[in-house]
Amino acid sequence: MSSMTSRQRMLTALAGGVPDRLPVTTHHVMLSFLDKYLGGVPYPEFFDRFGMDAWTWIVPYKPDTAKGEYFDPNQTFIHPLDHTHRVVSDNWRIETEAIPDPEYHTVRYRFVTPKGALSMVLQGNQYTDWVVEPLIKDKRDIDLIAQFVTHPKCDVDAVNRRAEEFGERGLVRGHIVYFDVYGQPGCWQDAVELVGTERLIMETYDDPDWVHALIKILQERKKTFIRSLKGARYDVLELGGGAASSTVISPKLFDQFVAPYDAELIALAHEAGQRIVYHTCGGMMPILERVAAMKPDAMETFTPRDMGGDVRLAEAKQRIGDKVCMIGGFDQFHFFVNNTPEATRAEVRRCFNEAGPGGGYILSPSDHFFDADLNLLGAFADEARRCTYLEYPA
């Protein structure tokens, strides 16, 4: 088989086909990692340095000016990888207040509407952010969101410019819109960030109608974004999130509060000509077929048991490998640090041997990593490039 470009290689795998060799990439490359280990090199240079198949991330929003929406003039940080500008209006303003804290960057966000304000508190460090005070405290708070929240659309021209610039280096990736400041692409997952995991699970038993009402509000906002994607040269968009994994909720709750809403979004994305990867970091084995039945084009992250997941990669391949492309499966916690290149190469071969046969597989760490021995990163990428499908004829 003749050599493919990175873009051709990963698109072939996304379609369930057999590429020239095993595609190898990462989910994200954290800015803190680039700063700490590589002197702050630009994101694409990471992939070039290690010879991986690249993603470029971009999620540019576009306000609906006819509805009085505009970019938030008070937004102080625009993420350099996805260029997401918050969309606000006179009826949905976002105010920030720094809260002194000796250890973490702490900010209160107030969402101001004509009928009252909502607030949440986030903390963060150089690695990530987290919610310490959820937005929704009273059940009636969702009425303010339903009435006043903005509905960002996709800036198709910005996506297409990025695709043109990136060319054959790899794929253009984004995610479905999530709640302002902090959220997740999936409907249930977005709701978890606004309510809190434990409380939302309890409300599915105590007041399921309220949970459905909240999820529908968030889903409508996502539908607006997805309908605007026609003509955007994305290669794949992320939906889902770890809060719907089987290490967080039961398959029964998945059937009731996740699948009906996210399956509808996937179908809508397909109508808009877009591919979807469904992201589940955590337990997957009890819900493999449930996720595949929503008909995403790909699934990730296939987190191994030694990382807190439950995935048995060979079994997952046997159960759903003919239905979706599989992305992930590599144990970055144990094979990117404090190990040998030989052990890292053996882990690559394990993943390829278990999920590679027949194609439809992209090797990737199971979600983020924050530290890595550069020699082990090199061994990871080099061994993947040696994995060819001559070993497993189609």
C-alpha positions in Angstrom: 0.0 0.0 0.0 1.4 3.4 -0.9 2.0 6.0 1.8 -0.9 8.1 2.9 -0.9 11.6 4.3 -1.9 12.0 8.0 -5.2 13.3 6.9 -5.9 10.4 4.5 -4.7 7.9 7.2 -7.0 9.1 9.9 -10.0 9.6 7.6 -9.5 6.0 6.4 -9.6 4.8 10.0 -12.6 7.0 10.9 -14.5 5.3 8.0 -13.6 1.9 9.4 -11.0 1.2 6.7 -7.4 -0.1 6.7 -4.8 2.7 6.3 -1.2 2.3 5.3 -0.2 2.0 8.9 -1.6 2.5 12.4 -2.6 6.2 12.8 -1.1 7.7 16.0 -2.1 10.9 17.7 -3.0 12.4 21.1 -6.4 13.6 22.3 -5.1 17.0 23.4 -1.6 18.4 24.1 -1.9 20.5 27.2 -0.4 24.0 27.1 1.2 23.3 30.5 3.0 20.3 28.9 4.2 22.3 26.0 5.5 25.1 28.3 7.2 22.7 30.8 8.8 20.2 28.4 9.1 21.8 25.0 9.7 25.5 25.7 6.2 26.6 24.7 6.4 25.5 21.1 3.2 26.0 19.0 0.7 23.2 19.2 1.3 21.8 15.6 5.1 21.6 16.2 4.5 18.9 18.9 3.1 16.5 16.2 5.9 17.4 13.8 8.6 16.8 16.4 7.4 13.3 17.3 6.1 12.3 13.9 2.5 11.8 14.9 -0.7 12.3 12.9 -2.0 15.7 13.9 -5.3 17.2 15.1 -5.9 20.9 15.0 -8.7 22.1 17.3 -11.0 25.0 16.6 -14.4 26.0 17.9 -15.1 29.5 16.7 -18.5 30.8 17.7 -20.6 33.3 15.7 -23.3 35.5 17.4 -26.7 35.9 15.9 -26.8 39.7 15.7 -30.5 39.6 14.6 -31.3 38.3 18.1 -29.1 40.9 19.8 -26.1 38.6 20.4 -22.5 39.8 20.4 -19.1 38.7 21.6 -18.5 39.2 25.3 -16.5 42.4 25.6 -15.4 41.4 29.2 -13.9 38.0 28.2 -10.2 38.2 29.3 -8.9 34.8 28.0 -9.3 33.3 24.6 -8.0 29.8 24.5 -5.2 29.8 21.8 -6.2 26.3 20.5 -9.9 26.7 19.9 -10.4 30.5 19.6 -13.7 30.3 21.4 -15.2 33.8 22.1 -18.2 33.7 24.4 -21.5 35.0 23.0 -23.6 37.2 25.2 -26.5 39.7 24.9 -28.0 42.5 26.9 -30.2 39.9 28.5 -27.4 37.4 29.2 -24.3 39.2 30.5 -21.4 37.5 32.2 -19.6 39.3 35.1 -16.5 38.0 36.8 -15.1 38.5 40.3 -11.7 37.3 41.4 -11.8 35.6 44.8 -8.5 35.6 46.8 -7.2 32.1 47.4 -3.7 31.1 48.5 -3.5 28.0 46.3 -5.8 28.2 43.3 -7.0 30.7 40.8 -10.6 31.3 41.9 -13.3 33.2 40.1 -17.0 33.8 40.6 -19.0 34.1 37.4 -22.4 35.9 37.5 -24.9 35.4 34.6 -27.0 38.5 34.7 -30.5 38.5 33.2 -33.5 40.9 33.4 -35.2 38.5 35.9 -32.2 37.8 38.2 -28.7 36.5 38.3 -27.1 33.1 38.5 -23.6 32.5 39.8 -21.0 29.8 39.9 -17.4 29.5 41.2 -14.5 27.9 39.4 -11.0 27.1 40.6 -8.0 26.1 38.5 -4.3 25.6 38.4 -1.8 25.3 35.5 -3.3 21.9 34.5 -7.1 22.2 34.6 -10.2 23.9 36.1 -13.1 22.6 38.2 -16.4 23.7 39.6 -16.6 24.4 43.4 -20.0 26.0 43.4 -22.5 24.8 40.8 -24.6 27.3 38.9 -28.0 25.8 39.5 -29.0 26.0 43.1 -32.8 26.4 42.9 -34.8 24.3 40.4 -36.4 27.5 39.1 -32.9 28.7 37.9 -33.3 26.6 34.8 -36.2 29.0 33.7 -33.7 31.8 33.5 -31.4 29.7 31.3 -34.3 28.7 29.1 -35.5 32.2 28.5 -32.2 34.2 28.2 -29.2 32.0 27.4 -27.6 32.8 24.0 -27.4 30.2 21.3 -24.0 30.5 19.6 -23.6 29.3 16.0 -20.5 28.1 14.3 -18.3 30.5 12.3 -18.1 28.3 9.3 -15.7 30.6 7.4 -13.2 30.5 10.3 -13.3 26.7 10.4 -12.8 26.5 6.6 -9.8 28.8 6.7 -8.2 26.6 9.3 -8.9 23.5 7.2 -7.3 25.2 4.2 -4.2 26.2 6.2 -3.9 22.8 7.8 -4.2 20.8 4.6 -3.0 17.2 4.7 -1.2 17.5 8.0 -4.1 15.9 9.8 -7.7 16.5 10.9 -9.7 19.5 11.9 -11.4 18.7 15.2 -14.0 20.6 17.3 -16.7 19.9 19.9 -20.4 20.5 20.2 -21.1 23.8 22.1 -21.3 23.6 25.8 -22.4 25.9 28.6 -20.7 29.2 28.9 -17.5 29.3 30.9 -17.5 25.6 31.9 -19.4 22.6 30.5 -19.2 19.5 28.4 -20.4 18.6 24.8 -22.9 16.0 25.8 -26.4 16.9 27.2 -26.3 15.0 30.4 -22.6 15.8 30.9 -23.3 19.6 30.5 -26.1 19.3 33.1 -23.7 17.6 35.6 -21.4 20.6 35.5 -24.3 23.0 36.2 -25.9 21.0 39.0 -23.2 18.7 40.5 -22.9 15.0 39.8 -24.4 13.6 43.0 -27.3 15.9 43.1 -28.2 15.3 39.5 -28.1 11.6 39.9 -30.4 11.9 43.0 -32.8 14.1 41.0 -33.2 11.5 38.4 -35.1 9.5 41.1 -36.6 12.3 43.0 -37.7 14.6 40.2 -36.9 13.1 36.8 -39.2 15.5 34.9 -37.0 18.4 36.1 -33.9 16.6 35.0 -35.4 16.0 31.5 -36.5 19.7 31.4 -32.9 20.9 32.1 -31.4 18.5 29.6 -33.8 19.6 26.9 -32.9 23.3 27.4 -29.2 22.4 27.0 -30.0 20.2 24.0 -31.9 23.0 22.2 -28.8 25.2 22.5 -26.6 22.4 21.0 -29.1 21.9 18.2 -28.7 25.5 17.2 -25.0 25.1 16.9 -25.2 21.8 15.0 -27.7 23.2 12.5 -25.2 26.0 11.7 -22.4 23.4 10.9 -23.5 22.9 7.3 -20.5 23.6 5.0 -18.0 23.6 7.8 -14.9 21.6 6.9 -14.6 19.8 10.2 -13.4 16.3 10.1 -14.8 15.2 13.4 -16.6 16.9 16.4 -16.6 15.7 19.9 -19.8 14.9 21.9 -20.2 13.2 25.3 -18.0 13.4 28.3 -16.9 11.4 31.3 -20.0 12.1 33.4 -21.9 9.5 31.4 -19.4 6.7 31.8 -20.4 3.5 33.6 -18.2 4.5 36.5 -20.4 7.4 37.2 -24.0 6.4 36.2 -25.7 3.1 35.6 -26.7 1.8 32.2 -30.3 2.4 33.1 -29.7 6.1 33.7 -27.7 6.2 30.4 -30.7 4.8 28.6 -33.1 7.3 30.1 -31.1 10.5 30.3 -28.2 10.3 27.9 -28.9 8.2 24.8 -32.2 9.8 23.8 -30.7 13.2 23.7 -27.3 12.6 22.3 -28.5 10.2 19.7 -30.7 13.0 18.3 -27.7 15.3 18.2 -25.6 12.8 16.3 -28.4 12.3 13.7 -28.6 16.1 13.3 -24.8 16.4 12.9 -24.9 13.7 10.2 -27.7 15.7 8.4 -25.3 18.7 8.5 -22.5 16.6 6.9 -20.4 16.2 10.1 -18.8 13.2 11.8 -19.1 12.7 15.6 -16.7 11.0 18.0 -18.4 10.1 21.3 -16.0 10.7 24.3 -16.3 8.5 27.4 -13.4 8.7 29.8 -14.0 6.1 32.5 -16.0 2.9 32.4 -17.3 1.8 29.0 -17.7 -2.0 29.0 -21.3 -2.1 30.3 -22.4 0.6 27.8 -20.3 -0.2 24.6 -23.3 -1.3 22.5 -25.4 1.5 24.0 -23.0 4.2 22.8 -22.5 2.5 19.4 -26.3 2.3 18.9 -26.3 6.1 19.0 -24.4 5.8 15.7 -21.4 8.0 16.3 -18.6 7.7 13.7 -16.0 7.0 16.4 -15.8 6.3 20.1 -13.0 7.2 22.6 -11.2 6.9 25.1 -11.1 3.1 26.0 -9.4 3.8 29.3 -7.5 0.7 30.6 -8.3 -0.7 34.1 -4.9 0.4 35.4 -5.9 4.0 34.8 -9.2 3.7 36.5 -11.3 2.7 33.5 -12.5 -0.8 32.8 -11.7 -1.4 29.1 -10.6 -4.7 27.8 -9.5 -3.6 24.4 -9.7 -6.9 22.5 -13.2 -7.5 23.8 -14.3 -4.0 22.9 -13.0 -4.5 19.4 -14.9 -7.8 19.0 -18.1 -6.3 20.3 -18.2 -2.9 18.5 -15.2 -2.7 16.1 -17.4 -3.3 13.1 -19.7 -0.4 14.0 -17.4 2.5 14.9 -13.8 3.7 14.7 -12.1 3.2 18.0 -9.7 5.9 19.3 -7.5 5.5 22.4 -6.7 2.6 24.6 -3.1 3.5 25.4 -2.1 3.8 29.1 -0.3 7.1 29.3 -0.1 7.2 33.1 2.2 4.2 33.2 4.0 4.2 29.8 4.8 7.9 29.3 6.6 8.3 32.7 8.8 6.1 34.9 9.2 3.4 32.4 11.4 2.1 29.6 11.2 2.7 25.9 10.9 -1.1 25.5 7.8 -1.2 27.8 6.2 1.7 26.0 6.7 0.0 22.6 5.2 -3.2 24.0 2.1 -1.2 25.2 1.8 0.2 21.6 1.9 -3.4 20.2 -0.6 -4.5 22.7 -3.1 -1.9 21.6 -2.4 -2.6 17.9 -2.7 -6.4 18.4 -6.0 -6.0 20.2 -7.7 -3.2 18.3 -5.8 -2.9 15.1 -6.9 -5.9 13.1 -9.3 -5.0 10.3 -8.6 -1.3 10.6 -10.9 1.3 12.1 -8.5 2.1 14.9 -6.5 5.2 15.9 -3.9 4.8 18.6 -4.1 7.6 21.2 -3.5 8.1 24.9 -6.7 7.6 26.9 -7.5 11.4 27.2 -5.1 14.0 28.5 -1.6 13.7 29.9 0.2 16.3 31.9 3.8 14.9 32.2 5.8 12.7 29.9 9.3 11.5 29.3 10.2 12.8 25.8 12.1 9.6 25.1 8.9 7.6 25.8 6.8 9.8 23.6 9.3 9.2 20.9 9.1 5.4 21.4 5.3 5.6 21.4 5.2 7.4 18.0 8.0 5.4 16.4 6.6 2.0 17.3 3.1 3.0 16.1 4.6 4.0 12.7 6.1 0.5 12.5 2.7 -1.1 13.0 1.5 -1.9 9.5 -1.5 -3.9 8.3 0.7 -6.3 6.4 0.6 -8.2 9.7 -3.2 -8.3 9.5 -4.4 -8.7 5.9 -7.9 -7.3 5.4 
